[in-house]
Amino acid sequence: MKIGMILDKIFPPDPRVENEAITLIKGGHEVFLFCLTYGNQKAKEVINGIKVVRYKSNKLEYKLSALSYDLPFYRILMKKKIHHFIKDTRVEVLHVHDIRIAEAVFSANKFHKLKIILDLHDNFPENMKSYPHLKKFPGKYIISPKRWKKNEEKIIKKSEKVITVSPGFVSDVLTRTNINKEDVILVPNTVRESFYKEAIIDNEIEDKYKKNFVVLYLGDTHIRRGLLTAIKSTSKLSKKIKGFKLVIVGKNTTDPILKEEVRKLKLQDYVEFEGWQDVSLFPSYIVASDLCISPLYRSIQHDVAYANKIFQYMSFGKPLLVSNATAQKEIVESSKSGLIHKEKDVEDFTKKVMELYNDKEKCEELGSNGKEFIEKEFSWERTSKELLKLYDNLKA
């Protein structure tokens, strides 16, 4: 089957999109990926078997994407590109990544009448509530998360099938929309075996931190990810642990808030912002760490979705410290791979770090449990079987 994936971002990187596409290609399908470019990337190229087709975009279109369900401009601009993509590639089914571009896909598809699979990476309307630009003029008065949520529910009902990333997210979709249970497919974010089996470790990164006790965070650094808790805790931990370092690998537009907190607390010697790094370097940072964290703030989104980073951490046998956001709490507790702290609670975060620092044997046990969980139950090769089944049934 010729599958047309739709992504309104640049590619690469996007681990979930890449994992899904590679799995489908290995399953005998042909995957074309619609994505955007803001520079001089090739209009067409093949990456790991994925036939990437890029359409030029610009800053105006990017800003208009935030108004996808508030004003029609983004939908109109994307509709033309998607229509061209469908005609040019002659795909047989459309696989849409997240809702921001979904309405434009349905609009372009009125002529083509292809089946549409909706892949919800996040509970986007809930995430929007924490965006800084929605808390001030003009975003506060123009963009409505409530309106986005209503439109998301309409799109879910119109889709042939819906893919989500956790059991809690499946329940949330079913409760909100009353669609048939068999129409919602669970495909969790996990790591491919190659991530930890074929990793090439950068010795410079490993050597850089060999004299430190490293607490590592990987990924999106938005305020809602909880890094202010870790930074405030560093003020205490740096006095208790010799060579303490909080290493943050990732970025977000809210980073100035984090950096200002570091400056205010005079923690420049103990907190390192590495910025966004190529995914190929993630294993090196994990190997160089002693403890890996995911201090998410609780929300409707975070309570039902897993952060992929926790599985990346587990795959290298590292002990975890995660907040009590429901989904990650449940999976860390069930796999016995780490400790749980109360969200936003600096004292509890500090206490749990110290507990692990003072018990190396426990750290090794938790790390070993996590690694075994990934290898035996939760690698991408195991959890992606439902994705293949979905497309095999569509083909039939």
Contacts in CASP RR format, 6 or more apart in sequence:
PFRMAT RR
TARGET T0000
AUTHOR 0000-0000-0000
METHOD contacts of the structure
MODEL  1
MKIGMILDKIFPPDPRVENEAITLIKGGHEVFLFCLTYGNQKAKEVINGI
KVVRYKSNKLEYKLSALSYDLPFYRILMKKKIHHFIKDTRVEVLHVHDIR
IAEAVFSANKFHKLKIILDLHDNFPENMKSYPHLKKFPGKYIISPKRWKK
NEEKIIKKSEKVITVSPGFVSDVLTRTNINKEDVILVPNTVRESFYKEAI
IDNEIEDKYKKNFVVLYLGDTHIRRGLLTAIKSTSKLSKKIKGFKLVIVG
KNTTDPILKEEVRKLKLQDYVEFEGWQDVSLFPSYIVASDLCISPLYRSI
QHDVAYANKIFQYMSFGKPLLVSNATAQKEIVESSKSGLIHKEKDVEDFT
KKVMELYNDKEKCEELGSNGKEFIEKEFSWERTSKELLKLYDNLKA
1 29 0 8 1.000
1 30 0 8 1.000
1 92 0 8 1.000
1 93 0 8 1.000
1 391 0 8 1.000
1 394 0 8 1.000
1 395 0 8 1.000
2 29 0 8 1.000
2 30 0 8 1.000
2 32 0 8 1.000
2 89 0 8 1.000
2 90 0 8 1.000
2 91 0 8 1.000
2 92 0 8 1.000
2 93 0 8 1.000
3 24 0 8 1.000
3 29 0 8 1.000
3 30 0 8 1.000
3 31 0 8 1.000
3 32 0 8 1.000
3 91 0 8 1.000
3 92 0 8 1.000
3 93 0 8 1.000
3 95 0 8 1.000
3 391 0 8 1.000
4 31 0 8 1.000
4 32 0 8 1.000
4 33 0 8 1.000
4 34 0 8 1.000
4 85 0 8 1.000
4 89 0 8 1.000
4 91 0 8 1.000
4 93 0 8 1.000
4 94 0 8 1.000
4 95 0 8 1.000
5 17 0 8 1.000
5 20 0 8 1.000
5 21 0 8 1.000
5 31 0 8 1.000
5 32 0 8 1.000
5 33 0 8 1.000
5 34 0 8 1.000
5 94 0 8 1.000
5 95 0 8 1.000
5 96 0 8 1.000
5 97 0 8 1.000
6 34 0 8 1.000
6 82 0 8 1.000
6 85 0 8 1.000
6 94 0 8 1.000
6 95 0 8 1.000
6 96 0 8 1.000
6 97 0 8 1.000
6 101 0 8 1.000
6 105 0 8 1.000
7 14 0 8 1.000
7 17 0 8 1.000
7 33 0 8 1.000
7 34 0 8 1.000
7 35 0 8 1.000
7 36 0 8 1.000
7 97 0 8 1.000
7 101 0 8 1.000
8 35 0 8 1.000
8 36 0 8 1.000
8 65 0 8 1.000
8 78 0 8 1.000
8 97 0 8 1.000
8 98 0 8 1.000
8 100 0 8 1.000
8 101 0 8 1.000
9 35 0 8 1.000
9 36 0 8 1.000
10 35 0 8 1.000
10 36 0 8 1.000
10 37 0 8 1.000
10 38 0 8 1.000
10 41 0 8 1.000
11 17 0 8 1.000
11 18 0 8 1.000
11 33 0 8 1.000
11 35 0 8 1.000
11 47 0 8 1.000
11 52 0 8 1.000
11 54 0 8 1.000
12 18 0 8 1.000
12 47 0 8 1.000
13 278 0 8 1.000
13 279 0 8 1.000
14 97 0 8 1.000
15 189 0 8 1.000
15 279 0 8 1.000
15 308 0 8 1.000
16 97 0 8 1.000
16 121 0 8 1.000
16 189 0 8 1.000
16 308 0 8 1.000
17 33 0 8 1.000
17 97 0 8 1.000
18 47 0 8 1.000
18 48 0 8 1.000
18 50 0 8 1.000
19 192 0 8 1.000
19 380 0 8 1.000
19 384 0 8 1.000
20 95 0 8 1.000
20 119 0 8 1.000
20 187 0 8 1.000
20 384 0 8 1.000
20 387 0 8 1.000
21 31 0 8 1.000
21 33 0 8 1.000
21 48 0 8 1.000
21 49 0 8 1.000
21 50 0 8 1.000
22 48 0 8 1.000
22 49 0 8 1.000
22 50 0 8 1.000
22 192 0 8 1.000
23 380 0 8 1.000
23 384 0 8 1.000
23 387 0 8 1.000
23 388 0 8 1.000
24 31 0 8 1.000
24 387 0 8 1.000
24 388 0 8 1.000
24 391 0 8 1.000
25 31 0 8 1.000
25 48 0 8 1.000
25 49 0 8 1.000
25 50 0 8 1.000
27 388 0 8 1.000
29 391 0 8 1.000
30 51 0 8 1.000
31 49 0 8 1.000
31 50 0 8 1.000
31 51 0 8 1.000
32 50 0 8 1.000
32 51 0 8 1.000
32 53 0 8 1.000
32 85 0 8 1.000
32 89 0 8 1.000
32 91 0 8 1.000
33 50 0 8 1.000
33 51 0 8 1.000
33 52 0 8 1.000
33 53 0 8 1.000
34 53 0 8 1.000
34 55 0 8 1.000
34 81 0 8 1.000
34 82 0 8 1.000
34 85 0 8 1.000
35 52 0 8 1.000
35 53 0 8 1.000
35 54 0 8 1.000
35 55 0 8 1.000
36 54 0 8 1.000
36 55 0 8 1.000
36 56 0 8 1.000
36 57 0 8 1.000
36 61 0 8 1.000
37 43 0 8 1.000
37 54 0 8 1.000
37 55 0 8 1.000
37 56 0 8 1.000
37 57 0 8 1.000
38 56 0 8 1.000
38 57 0 8 1.000
38 58 0 8 1.000
38 59 0 8 1.000
38 62 0 8 1.000
39 56 0 8 1.000
41 54 0 8 1.000
42 52 0 8 1.000
42 54 0 8 1.000
43 53 0 8 1.000
43 54 0 8 1.000
44 51 0 8 1.000
44 52 0 8 1.000
44 53 0 8 1.000
44 54 0 8 1.000
45 52 0 8 1.000
46 52 0 8 1.000
51 89 0 8 1.000
53 85 0 8 1.000
53 88 0 8 1.000
53 89 0 8 1.000
55 81 0 8 1.000
55 84 0 8 1.000
55 85 0 8 1.000
61 74 0 8 1.000
61 77 0 8 1.000
61 78 0 8 1.000
64 71 0 8 1.000
64 73 0 8 1.000
64 74 0 8 1.000
64 77 0 8 1.000
65 74 0 8 1.000
65 100 0 8 1.000
65 101 0 8 1.000
66 133 0 8 1.000
66 143 0 8 1.000
67 73 0 8 1.000
67 74 0 8 1.000
67 142 0 8 1.000
67 143 0 8 1.000
68 74 0 8 1.000
68 75 0 8 1.000
68 99 0 8 1.000
68 100 0 8 1.000
68 101 0 8 1.000
68 103 0 8 1.000
68 104 0 8 1.000
68 148 0 8 1.000
69 103 0 8 1.000
69 144 0 8 1.000
69 147 0 8 1.000
69 148 0 8 1.000
69 151 0 8 1.000
70 142 0 8 1.000
70 143 0 8 1.000
70 144 0 8 1.000
70 147 0 8 1.000
71 142 0 8 1.000
74 104 0 8 1.000
75 103 0 8 1.000
75 104 0 8 1.000
75 107 0 8 1.000
76 104 0 8 1.000
77 104 0 8 1.000
78 101 0 8 1.000
78 104 0 8 1.000
78 105 0 8 1.000
78 108 0 8 1.000
79 104 0 8 1.000
79 107 0 8 1.000
79 108 0 8 1.000
80 108 0 8 1.000
82 101 0 8 1.000
82 104 0 8 1.000
82 105 0 8 1.000
82 108 0 8 1.000
82 109 0 8 1.000
83 108 0 8 1.000
83 111 0 8 1.000
83 112 0 8 1.000
85 91 0 8 1.000
86 94 0 8 1.000
86 108 0 8 1.000
86 109 0 8 1.000
86 112 0 8 1.000
86 114 0 8 1.000
91 114 0 8 1.000
92 114 0 8 1.000
93 114 0 8 1.000
93 115 0 8 1.000
93 116 0 8 1.000
93 117 0 8 1.000
93 391 0 8 1.000
93 394 0 8 1.000
94 105 0 8 1.000
94 109 0 8 1.000
94 114 0 8 1.000
94 115 0 8 1.000
94 116 0 8 1.000
94 117 0 8 1.000
95 116 0 8 1.000
95 117 0 8 1.000
95 119 0 8 1.000
96 102 0 8 1.000
96 105 0 8 1.000
96 116 0 8 1.000
96 117 0 8 1.000
96 118 0 8 1.000
96 119 0 8 1.000
96 159 0 8 1.000
97 119 0 8 1.000
97 121 0 8 1.000
98 119 0 8 1.000
98 120 0 8 1.000
98 121 0 8 1.000
98 122 0 8 1.000
98 124 0 8 1.000
99 118 0 8 1.000
99 120 0 8 1.000
99 124 0 8 1.000
99 148 0 8 1.000
99 151 0 8 1.000
99 152 0 8 1.000
99 155 0 8 1.000
100 124 0 8 1.000
102 118 0 8 1.000
102 155 0 8 1.000
103 151 0 8 1.000
103 155 0 8 1.000
105 116 0 8 1.000
106 116 0 8 1.000
106 155 0 8 1.000
106 158 0 8 1.000
109 116 0 8 1.000
115 160 0 8 1.000
115 394 0 8 1.000
116 158 0 8 1.000
116 159 0 8 1.000
116 160 0 8 1.000
117 159 0 8 1.000
117 160 0 8 1.000
117 161 0 8 1.000
117 162 0 8 1.000
117 163 0 8 1.000
117 390 0 8 1.000
118 155 0 8 1.000
118 156 0 8 1.000
118 159 0 8 1.000
118 161 0 8 1.000
118 162 0 8 1.000
118 163 0 8 1.000
119 162 0 8 1.000
119 163 0 8 1.000
119 187 0 8 1.000
120 156 0 8 1.000
120 162 0 8 1.000
120 163 0 8 1.000
120 164 0 8 1.000
120 165 0 8 1.000
120 169 0 8 1.000
120 173 0 8 1.000
121 165 0 8 1.000
121 189 0 8 1.000
122 165 0 8 1.000
122 301 0 8 1.000
122 305 0 8 1.000
123 169 0 8 1.000
123 172 0 8 1.000
123 300 0 8 1.000
123 301 0 8 1.000
123 304 0 8 1.000
123 305 0 8 1.000
124 148 0 8 1.000
124 152 0 8 1.000
125 145 0 8 1.000
125 146 0 8 1.000
125 148 0 8 1.000
125 149 0 8 1.000
125 152 0 8 1.000
126 145 0 8 1.000
126 149 0 8 1.000
126 299 0 8 1.000
126 300 0 8 1.000
126 301 0 8 1.000
127 224 0 8 1.000
127 299 0 8 1.000
127 301 0 8 1.000
128 134 0 8 1.000
128 143 0 8 1.000
128 145 0 8 1.000
128 148 0 8 1.000
129 145 0 8 1.000
129 299 0 8 1.000
130 222 0 8 1.000
130 223 0 8 1.000
130 224 0 8 1.000
130 297 0 8 1.000
130 299 0 8 1.000
132 223 0 8 1.000
132 253 0 8 1.000
132 254 0 8 1.000
133 139 0 8 1.000
133 143 0 8 1.000
134 140 0 8 1.000
134 143 0 8 1.000
134 145 0 8 1.000
153 176 0 8 1.000
153 177 0 8 1.000
156 162 0 8 1.000
156 173 0 8 1.000
156 176 0 8 1.000
156 177 0 8 1.000
156 179 0 8 1.000
157 177 0 8 1.000
157 179 0 8 1.000
160 183 0 8 1.000
160 394 0 8 1.000
161 183 0 8 1.000
161 184 0 8 1.000
161 185 0 8 1.000
161 390 0 8 1.000
161 394 0 8 1.000
162 173 0 8 1.000
162 179 0 8 1.000
162 183 0 8 1.000
162 184 0 8 1.000
162 185 0 8 1.000
163 184 0 8 1.000
163 185 0 8 1.000
163 186 0 8 1.000
163 187 0 8 1.000
163 387 0 8 1.000
163 390 0 8 1.000
164 170 0 8 1.000
164 173 0 8 1.000
164 184 0 8 1.000
164 185 0 8 1.000
164 186 0 8 1.000
164 187 0 8 1.000
165 186 0 8 1.000
165 187 0 8 1.000
165 188 0 8 1.000
165 189 0 8 1.000
165 305 0 8 1.000
165 306 0 8 1.000
166 186 0 8 1.000
166 188 0 8 1.000
166 304 0 8 1.000
166 305 0 8 1.000
166 306 0 8 1.000
166 327 0 8 1.000
167 186 0 8 1.000
167 327 0 8 1.000
168 303 0 8 1.000
168 304 0 8 1.000
168 305 0 8 1.000
168 326 0 8 1.000
168 327 0 8 1.000
169 304 0 8 1.000
169 305 0 8 1.000
170 184 0 8 1.000
170 186 0 8 1.000
171 304 0 8 1.000
172 300 0 8 1.000
172 304 0 8 1.000
173 179 0 8 1.000
173 184 0 8 1.000
174 181 0 8 1.000
174 184 0 8 1.000
185 386 0 8 1.000
185 387 0 8 1.000
185 390 0 8 1.000
186 386 0 8 1.000
187 383 0 8 1.000
187 384 0 8 1.000
187 386 0 8 1.000
187 387 0 8 1.000
188 306 0 8 1.000
188 378 0 8 1.000
188 383 0 8 1.000
189 306 0 8 1.000
189 307 0 8 1.000
189 308 0 8 1.000
189 311 0 8 1.000
190 308 0 8 1.000
190 311 0 8 1.000
190 374 0 8 1.000
190 378 0 8 1.000
190 379 0 8 1.000
190 380 0 8 1.000
190 382 0 8 1.000
190 383 0 8 1.000
191 308 0 8 1.000
191 311 0 8 1.000
191 312 0 8 1.000
191 315 0 8 1.000
191 374 0 8 1.000
191 379 0 8 1.000
191 380 0 8 1.000
192 379 0 8 1.000
192 380 0 8 1.000
192 381 0 8 1.000
193 379 0 8 1.000
193 380 0 8 1.000
193 381 0 8 1.000
195 282 0 8 1.000
195 283 0 8 1.000
195 312 0 8 1.000
195 315 0 8 1.000
196 283 0 8 1.000
196 315 0 8 1.000
196 316 0 8 1.000
196 374 0 8 1.000
199 280 0 8 1.000
199 283 0 8 1.000
199 284 0 8 1.000
200 280 0 8 1.000
200 283 0 8 1.000
201 283 0 8 1.000
201 284 0 8 1.000
201 287 0 8 1.000
202 281 0 8 1.000
202 284 0 8 1.000
205 281 0 8 1.000
205 284 0 8 1.000
205 285 0 8 1.000
205 288 0 8 1.000
206 284 0 8 1.000
206 287 0 8 1.000
206 288 0 8 1.000
208 288 0 8 1.000
209 245 0 8 1.000
209 247 0 8 1.000
209 288 0 8 1.000
209 289 0 8 1.000
210 288 0 8 1.000
211 243 0 8 1.000
212 243 0 8 1.000
212 244 0 8 1.000
212 245 0 8 1.000
213 241 0 8 1.000
213 242 0 8 1.000
213 243 0 8 1.000
213 244 0 8 1.000
213 245 0 8 1.000
213 290 0 8 1.000
213 291 0 8 1.000
213 357 0 8 1.000
214 245 0 8 1.000
214 247 0 8 1.000
214 288 0 8 1.000
214 289 0 8 1.000
214 290 0 8 1.000
214 291 0 8 1.000
215 230 0 8 1.000
215 237 0 8 1.000
215 244 0 8 1.000
215 245 0 8 1.000
215 246 0 8 1.000
215 247 0 8 1.000
215 289 0 8 1.000
215 290 0 8 1.000
215 291 0 8 1.000
215 292 0 8 1.000
215 293 0 8 1.000
215 321 0 8 1.000
215 353 0 8 1.000
216 247 0 8 1.000
216 249 0 8 1.000
216 285 0 8 1.000
216 286 0 8 1.000
216 288 0 8 1.000
216 289 0 8 1.000
216 291 0 8 1.000
216 292 0 8 1.000
216 293 0 8 1.000
216 313 0 8 1.000
216 318 0 8 1.000
217 225 0 8 1.000
217 227 0 8 1.000
217 230 0 8 1.000
217 246 0 8 1.000
217 247 0 8 1.000
217 248 0 8 1.000
217 249 0 8 1.000
217 250 0 8 1.000
217 292 0 8 1.000
217 293 0 8 1.000
217 294 0 8 1.000
217 295 0 8 1.000
217 309 0 8 1.000
218 249 0 8 1.000
218 250 0 8 1.000
218 282 0 8 1.000
218 285 0 8 1.000
218 286 0 8 1.000
218 292 0 8 1.000
218 309 0 8 1.000
218 312 0 8 1.000
218 313 0 8 1.000
219 225 0 8 1.000
219 249 0 8 1.000
219 250 0 8 1.000
219 276 0 8 1.000
219 309 0 8 1.000
220 250 0 8 1.000
220 251 0 8 1.000
220 252 0 8 1.000
221 227 0 8 1.000
221 248 0 8 1.000
221 250 0 8 1.000
221 251 0 8 1.000
221 252 0 8 1.000
221 254 0 8 1.000
221 255 0 8 1.000
221 258 0 8 1.000
222 252 0 8 1.000
222 254 0 8 1.000
223 252 0 8 1.000
223 254 0 8 1.000
223 257 0 8 1.000
223 258 0 8 1.000
223 297 0 8 1.000
224 296 0 8 1.000
224 297 0 8 1.000
224 299 0 8 1.000
224 302 0 8 1.000
225 252 0 8 1.000
225 294 0 8 1.000
225 295 0 8 1.000
225 296 0 8 1.000
225 297 0 8 1.000
225 307 0 8 1.000
226 295 0 8 1.000
226 296 0 8 1.000
226 297 0 8 1.000
226 323 0 8 1.000
226 343 0 8 1.000
226 344 0 8 1.000
227 248 0 8 1.000
227 258 0 8 1.000
227 295 0 8 1.000
228 257 0 8 1.000
228 258 0 8 1.000
228 261 0 8 1.000
229 295 0 8 1.000
229 323 0 8 1.000
229 341 0 8 1.000
229 343 0 8 1.000
229 344 0 8 1.000
229 345 0 8 1.000
229 346 0 8 1.000
229 349 0 8 1.000
230 246 0 8 1.000
230 293 0 8 1.000
230 295 0 8 1.000
230 349 0 8 1.000
231 246 0 8 1.000
231 258 0 8 1.000
231 261 0 8 1.000
231 262 0 8 1.000
231 265 0 8 1.000
231 267 0 8 1.000
231 271 0 8 1.000
232 261 0 8 1.000
232 265 0 8 1.000
232 346 0 8 1.000
233 346 0 8 1.000
233 349 0 8 1.000
233 350 0 8 1.000
233 353 0 8 1.000
234 244 0 8 1.000
234 246 0 8 1.000
234 265 0 8 1.000
234 267 0 8 1.000
234 270 0 8 1.000
234 271 0 8 1.000
235 265 0 8 1.000
235 267 0 8 1.000
236 346 0 8 1.000
236 350 0 8 1.000
237 244 0 8 1.000
237 246 0 8 1.000
237 270 0 8 1.000
237 350 0 8 1.000
237 353 0 8 1.000
237 354 0 8 1.000
238 244 0 8 1.000
238 267 0 8 1.000
238 269 0 8 1.000
238 270 0 8 1.000
240 354 0 8 1.000
240 357 0 8 1.000
241 353 0 8 1.000
241 354 0 8 1.000
241 357 0 8 1.000
244 270 0 8 1.000
245 270 0 8 1.000
245 271 0 8 1.000
245 272 0 8 1.000
246 270 0 8 1.000
246 271 0 8 1.000
246 272 0 8 1.000
247 272 0 8 1.000
247 274 0 8 1.000
247 285 0 8 1.000
247 288 0 8 1.000
247 289 0 8 1.000
248 258 0 8 1.000
248 271 0 8 1.000
248 272 0 8 1.000
248 273 0 8 1.000
248 274 0 8 1.000
248 275 0 8 1.000
249 274 0 8 1.000
249 275 0 8 1.000
249 276 0 8 1.000
249 277 0 8 1.000
249 281 0 8 1.000
249 282 0 8 1.000
249 285 0 8 1.000
250 274 0 8 1.000
250 275 0 8 1.000
250 276 0 8 1.000
250 277 0 8 1.000
251 275 0 8 1.000
251 276 0 8 1.000
255 273 0 8 1.000
258 273 0 8 1.000
259 273 0 8 1.000
262 268 0 8 1.000
262 271 0 8 1.000
274 285 0 8 1.000
277 285 0 8 1.000
282 312 0 8 1.000
283 316 0 8 1.000
286 292 0 8 1.000
286 312 0 8 1.000
286 313 0 8 1.000
286 316 0 8 1.000
286 318 0 8 1.000
287 316 0 8 1.000
289 318 0 8 1.000
290 318 0 8 1.000
290 357 0 8 1.000
290 363 0 8 1.000
291 318 0 8 1.000
291 319 0 8 1.000
291 320 0 8 1.000
291 321 0 8 1.000
291 353 0 8 1.000
291 356 0 8 1.000
291 357 0 8 1.000
291 363 0 8 1.000
292 309 0 8 1.000
292 310 0 8 1.000
292 313 0 8 1.000
292 318 0 8 1.000
292 319 0 8 1.000
292 320 0 8 1.000
292 321 0 8 1.000
293 320 0 8 1.000
293 321 0 8 1.000
293 322 0 8 1.000
294 307 0 8 1.000
294 309 0 8 1.000
294 310 0 8 1.000
294 320 0 8 1.000
294 321 0 8 1.000
294 322 0 8 1.000
294 323 0 8 1.000
294 328 0 8 1.000
295 321 0 8 1.000
295 322 0 8 1.000
295 323 0 8 1.000
295 341 0 8 1.000
295 343 0 8 1.000
295 349 0 8 1.000
296 302 0 8 1.000
296 307 0 8 1.000
296 322 0 8 1.000
296 323 0 8 1.000
296 325 0 8 1.000
296 328 0 8 1.000
296 343 0 8 1.000
297 323 0 8 1.000
297 325 0 8 1.000
297 343 0 8 1.000
297 344 0 8 1.000
298 323 0 8 1.000
298 324 0 8 1.000
298 325 0 8 1.000
298 326 0 8 1.000
298 343 0 8 1.000
299 325 0 8 1.000
302 325 0 8 1.000
302 326 0 8 1.000
302 327 0 8 1.000
302 328 0 8 1.000
303 325 0 8 1.000
303 326 0 8 1.000
303 327 0 8 1.000
304 326 0 8 1.000
304 327 0 8 1.000
305 327 0 8 1.000
306 327 0 8 1.000
306 328 0 8 1.000
306 331 0 8 1.000
307 328 0 8 1.000
310 320 0 8 1.000
310 322 0 8 1.000
310 328 0 8 1.000
310 331 0 8 1.000
310 332 0 8 1.000
311 374 0 8 1.000
311 378 0 8 1.000
313 320 0 8 1.000
314 320 0 8 1.000
314 335 0 8 1.000
314 337 0 8 1.000
314 367 0 8 1.000
314 370 0 8 1.000
314 371 0 8 1.000
314 373 0 8 1.000
314 374 0 8 1.000
314 378 0 8 1.000
315 371 0 8 1.000
315 374 0 8 1.000
315 375 0 8 1.000
315 379 0 8 1.000
316 371 0 8 1.000
317 367 0 8 1.000
317 368 0 8 1.000
317 370 0 8 1.000
317 371 0 8 1.000
318 367 0 8 1.000
319 337 0 8 1.000
319 338 0 8 1.000
319 339 0 8 1.000
319 356 0 8 1.000
319 362 0 8 1.000
319 363 0 8 1.000
319 364 0 8 1.000
319 366 0 8 1.000
319 367 0 8 1.000
320 332 0 8 1.000
320 337 0 8 1.000
320 338 0 8 1.000
320 339 0 8 1.000
320 366 0 8 1.000
320 367 0 8 1.000
320 370 0 8 1.000
321 338 0 8 1.000
321 339 0 8 1.000
321 340 0 8 1.000
321 341 0 8 1.000
321 349 0 8 1.000
321 352 0 8 1.000
321 353 0 8 1.000
321 356 0 8 1.000
322 328 0 8 1.000
322 329 0 8 1.000
322 332 0 8 1.000
322 338 0 8 1.000
322 339 0 8 1.000
322 340 0 8 1.000
322 341 0 8 1.000
323 329 0 8 1.000
323 340 0 8 1.000
323 341 0 8 1.000
323 342 0 8 1.000
323 343 0 8 1.000
323 344 0 8 1.000
324 340 0 8 1.000
324 341 0 8 1.000
324 342 0 8 1.000
324 343 0 8 1.000
325 343 0 8 1.000
329 340 0 8 1.000
332 338 0 8 1.000
332 339 0 8 1.000
332 340 0 8 1.000
333 340 0 8 1.000
335 369 0 8 1.000
335 370 0 8 1.000
335 373 0 8 1.000
335 378 0 8 1.000
336 365 0 8 1.000
336 366 0 8 1.000
336 369 0 8 1.000
336 370 0 8 1.000
337 366 0 8 1.000
337 367 0 8 1.000
337 369 0 8 1.000
337 370 0 8 1.000
337 373 0 8 1.000
338 366 0 8 1.000
338 367 0 8 1.000
338 369 0 8 1.000
339 352 0 8 1.000
339 355 0 8 1.000
339 356 0 8 1.000
339 366 0 8 1.000
340 352 0 8 1.000
341 348 0 8 1.000
341 349 0 8 1.000
341 351 0 8 1.000
341 352 0 8 1.000
342 348 0 8 1.000
355 362 0 8 1.000
356 362 0 8 1.000
356 363 0 8 1.000
356 366 0 8 1.000
END
